[in-house]
Amino acid sequence: MCELLRPKNGEQSESEVRLLSRLDRVAEQLQHWTIQRLERRHCPVEGNLADTSKRLAEKLDEIPGPGFNLPRGIDDVKLPNVGDIDAITEQVRRLEATAKLPLARMKDVANVNA
């Protein structure tokens, strides 16, 4: 998606800058979610989103799953045309909605015993 919003002739419109900011927030949310899951599995958490996602996928391969394989292959979804800012905006909106994942929460032992 970021490739679609690359500066043309060194310039970006306000709407493109806003979309990139939204994509950055989604990446931060996904990274936070992924790191929490890695921490719960006592795994290293350094690296970018691609690194931590790969590490989590490898760790999850070791754990019996819900009875079906989670999709991990390359998707074949057609991206919108570079000039179609409305279609790109819609794809960013869909990604934001999909990325709203529940956080791994565990009760703090100190607070439970207080």
C-alpha positions, -999 to +999 in steps of 0.1 A: +000+000+000+028+024+008+042+019-027+009+034-040+015+065-020+051+071-030+058+108-038+053+116-075+080+141-086+091+145-050+057+158-038+028+143-019-007+156-014-022+162+020-045+132+016-015+110+008+004+122+038-027+115+060-030+080+046+006+072+053+001+084+088-029+061+092-008+032+078+019+040+103-005+038+132-018+005+119+017-009+118+024+003+153-008-014+166+001-046+148+037-044+162+024-039+197+000-068+194+027-091+180+053-081+206+028-089+234+023-124+220+060-130+216+066-119+252+040-143+265+059-171+246+093-159+260+106-151+225+129-122+214+109-091+204+135-070+186+131-061+150+105-045+128+070-057+121+080-081+094+107-096+117+084-100+147+055-113+126+077-140+111+090-150+145+055-152+159+043-173+129+072-197+134+064-200+171+027-206+165+037-234+141+050-253+171+017-250+190-014-271+182-039-248+165-077-245+163-080-275+139-073-255+107-043-237+093-042-200+095-035-183+061+001-174+058+008-173+021+011-144-002-023-128-008-035-122-043-057-092-036-056-066-064-045-032-051-061-001-064-046+020-092-020+045-081-041+075-091-073+063-074-070+079-040-106+071-030-100+033-036-067+035-017-084+053+012-110+025+013-083-001+014-066+017+043-100+019+061-104-018+057-070-025+070-076-003+100-108-022+108-091-056+104-061-046+125-082-038+156-071-069+175-077-076+212-046-072+233-032-100+254-041-091+289-029-109+320-038-099+355-009-083+374+000-108+402+009-079+426-026-064+421-044-097+425-027-104+458-032-068+471 
